[in-house]
Amino acid sequence: MTTQVPEITTPPPVRIAKELLKNSAFLLARLGFTFKAKAIEEVEQAGFSLYDYSVLEILGEQARETQATIADTLGLALDAESREALHTLLLRLACYHDPRCGPA
């Protein structure tokens, strides 16, 4: 007869030195990292990447005339694959806001 041992699914609690718990800068940084991880997870669960989010934020700040100005603002040197990814993202965004931009 064999006995199966269930896997432990929750990680053990993280122990933090008392000195660090007294340090507000450490606690703020830890809170910031936790918030960032949760935000990244939510963006990815929605079907987007941080690259998508960056483009949307840039577009939200002010209108951009061309894909090249968006790339320049993001500090990107676009190769053919990156240009295609940016174009696809912008097309998806346009289709969402204006159905006339969708495929015929």
Sequence and secondary structure as in RCSB ss.txt:
>XXXX:A:sequence
MTTQVPEITTPPPVRIAKELLKNSAFLLARLGFTFKAKAIEEVEQAGFSLYDYSVLEILGEQARETQATIADTLG
LALDAESREALHTLLLRLACYHDPRCGPA
>XXXX:A:secstr
         S       HHHHT HHHHHHHHHHHHHHHHHHHHHHTT  HHHHHHHHHHHHS  SSHHHHHHHHT
    HHHHHHHHHHHHHHHHHH GGGS  
